[in-house]
Amino acid sequence: MKTRGSASRARAIEAHELTKSFGNHLALRGVDLDVGWGETVVIFGANGAGKTTLIKVLATIIGISSGRVLIDGLNIKDDAEEVRRRIGVVTHQTFLYGNLTAYENLDFYGRMYDVPRRAERIKEVVDMVGMTSRLYDRVSTLSRGMQQRISIARALLHRPAIMLLDEPETGLDQQATTRLWEVLQAGEDGKPTIILTTHNLERGLELCDRLLILAQGKIAYQGARQDLDLADLKRTYQHYTGVGT
């Protein structure tokens, strides 16, 4: 399958000695990360391990305390706006405006990203997530799962080459979850680069090319999918996190 990027292009994501602190709490402790184009990397970890913080840093939602992070060769400190044009982000926070309709929300983000043929593109992404019938409903009237679908449509709107997903299945039913992964794995312009956090070991193992386990803000383990079966992963996860599955 074709993937975005080329041999001469910078790596999709590079992090070197990344740290992030909140007051006296060090949430990320010297994280080194290297992700190639078209790769799906799944991050596991117990609550408080730093998963959400890492996604927010990569997404330029929060700044770093020290270290260096490059997205497609762009430094997130100096080129945050350009970085945002290359990434799609789905987190627990939908980034939607409740008093606007789904269409108005997507139109707003489409204008921000200079999406060509904006109205046509909005209808395409809404169809992808199965929300065409609710396109002109106010977001505040939608269920949590429906809002998450619109959030996914927002993340796909500008055809990003990199998707950052923090527990993206939150609020989604099985049909919507299946559809999400069909859309992501197919890719409109080739398979996107994906970083996904999840507590679901079985699902994460199924989806990943490579997996990481974060523990106390550090990468405690990483390996290729073929290195572990589910039983191995459960033992490894418990060993590094101290949490049973």
BELHU-V481476 format. One record per residue. N is the residue number from 1. OMEGA is omega in whole degrees, -180 to 180 (NA if undefined). Layout:
# BELHU-V481476
N:OMEGA, N:OMEGA
This chain:
# BELHU-V481476
1:178, 2:174, 3:179, 4:-176, 5:179, 6:-177, 7:-177, 8:-177, 9:176, 10:176, 11:-179, 12:-178, 13:174, 14:174, 15:-178, 16:177, 17:-177, 18:173, 19:175, 20:179, 21:172, 22:-173, 23:180, 24:-178, 25:178, 26:-175, 27:176, 28:-172, 29:175, 30:-179, 31:172, 32:-175, 33:-180, 34:-175, 35:-180, 36:179, 37:179, 38:-178, 39:173, 40:-179, 41:180, 42:-179, 43:176, 44:176, 45:178, 46:175, 47:180, 48:-178, 49:-179, 50:-176, 51:-178, 52:178, 53:180, 54:179, 55:-179, 56:176, 57:-179, 58:-179, 59:-178, 60:177, 61:174, 62:-179, 63:179, 64:177, 65:175, 66:-177, 67:-177, 68:177, 69:177, 70:173, 71:-175, 72:178, 73:-179, 74:178, 75:-175, 76:177, 77:-173, 78:-171, 79:-174, 80:-178, 81:178, 82:177, 83:-177, 84:178, 85:-177, 86:-174, 87:168, 88:-172, 89:173, 90:180, 91:176, 92:178, 93:-173, 94:-175, 95:178, 96:178, 97:-173, 98:-177, 99:176, 100:175, 101:177, 102:180, 103:-178, 104:176, 105:-177, 106:177, 107:178, 108:-180, 109:177, 110:176, 111:179, 112:-175, 113:179, 114:-179, 115:179, 116:-179, 117:-168, 118:-178, 119:179, 120:-179, 121:178, 122:-180, 123:178, 124:-175, 125:178, 126:176, 127:179, 128:-176, 129:174, 130:-177, 131:-177, 132:-176, 133:-178, 134:-173, 135:-176, 136:175, 137:176, 138:-176, 139:-179, 140:179, 141:-178, 142:175, 143:179, 144:180, 145:178, 146:177, 147:178, 148:177, 149:178, 150:176, 151:177, 152:177, 153:178, 154:-178, 155:-178, 156:-167, 157:-174, 158:177, 159:-177, 160:177, 161:-178, 162:178, 163:178, 164:-170, 165:180, 166:-176, 167:-172, 168:-177, 169:180, 170:177, 171:-178, 172:173, 173:-174, 174:-180, 175:-180, 176:178, 177:178, 178:-179, 179:178, 180:-175, 181:173, 182:-180, 183:-176, 184:-177, 185:-180, 186:-179, 187:-179, 188:-178, 189:-173, 190:-176, 191:179, 192:168, 193:-175, 194:166, 195:-174, 196:169, 197:179, 198:171, 199:-176, 200:-176, 201:-178, 202:-179, 203:-180, 204:179, 205:180, 206:-172, 207:-166, 208:162, 209:-179, 210:-179, 211:177, 212:171, 213:176, 214:176, 215:179, 216:174, 217:179, 218:172, 219:-177, 220:-177, 221:167, 222:-179, 223:178, 224:-178, 225:-176, 226:-180, 227:-173, 228:162, 229:-174, 230:180, 231:177, 232:-178, 233:180, 234:178, 235:-180, 236:179, 237:-180, 238:-179, 239:-174, 240:-178, 241:-175, 242:-178, 243:178, 244:-180, 245:NA
